[in-house]
Amino acid sequence: MFQTEPLFNNALLDWLFPAFIVFLLYDFAFGIVGGLYQSGVIKGRDLGSIIHWGIRYGIMWLTVQTLVFVRDNWLLIILVSVGAVIIAILIASLIREE
């Protein structure tokens, strides 16, 4: 479920980056759980805590997986992006000619 290989090949960054993401997500998760309490969707401290930590670690996991994908496929991402821009320019120039 979680990343097991180094993301940056640097032990300090591999620990600090996920911790930094979780720290930034605190207010986001706190706001969502607070809204759920205010609307009466959830009651009790335990469920709110589970939802809060689930949001924080879930988004952290998605972020790390996205970075792993970008790290492993950066050349493909650049080529597809450049190709999409070229195709958009060609389509725009064809539309203007008509």
N, C-alpha and C positions, 0 to 999 in steps of 0.2 A: 504494500500500500504506500509506504513512504520511500523516499529516495534512499538507496543504500550505497550508491557509489558517490564519490566526491563530485560536487558540482563545479567547483572552482579549482580543484587540486591544491587547496590551501585550507588546512584544518581550521584556522581562525575564521576565515570567511565562510566555510561550510557550517560553522556553528552560529556565527553572528548574523548572517543573512536571514535565515529562518526566524531567529529570535527577534530581529528588527521588524520583520513583516508582522509577526504575532503582536508585537508592541503597538504597531500602527493600527492594527485591526481591533484593538481593545475598544476604542470609542464607537466604532462601527457596530461591533457585536453588542456592546452595552446599550446602544440606542435601539437596536432591533428587539432585544430581550425586554427592554423597558417598555417599548410600544406594545409588545405582546402582553405584558402584565397590565398595562393601562387599559387595553381593550378587553381584558378578561379571558383571553385565549388560554393563558396558562396561570396556574396557581401553585404556590410552593417553591421553596428555594432550590430544591434539587433539580427539578426540570429546567428551571431558568439557567442554572449553572451548566447543565449538560448542553443545552442549546447554545449558550454563550461560547463554551469551549469548542463545540462542534463547528460553529461558524468560523472561529479564529483559526483552528487547525485545518479545516476544510479549504478555506481560501488560501492559506499558506501552502498547502499541498498542491493546489491548482497552479499557484504562482511558480513553485519550484519545478513542477512538471512542464510548464510552459517554457521556463528558462532552459531546461534540459533539452526540450525539443528544438528550441532556437539554437542552442549550442551545437547540437548534433546535425542540424539541417540548415545552417546559416547560408550556405552557398545556394541551395535550392530555393530558399526564401528570397534571396536577392535576385536570382534569375527569374523567378515567377513574377516578382514585383516589377522588374525592368520590362519583362515581356508584356505585362498588363498595361504599363504606361505606354509602351510603343503601340500596342493594339488600340488603346484609347485615342492616341494621337492620330493614327491612321484613320480610324472611324470618324473622328472629328473633322479631319481634312476632307474626307469623302463627302460628308454631310454639307460642308461649306461649298464644295464645288457644284453641288446640285442646286 
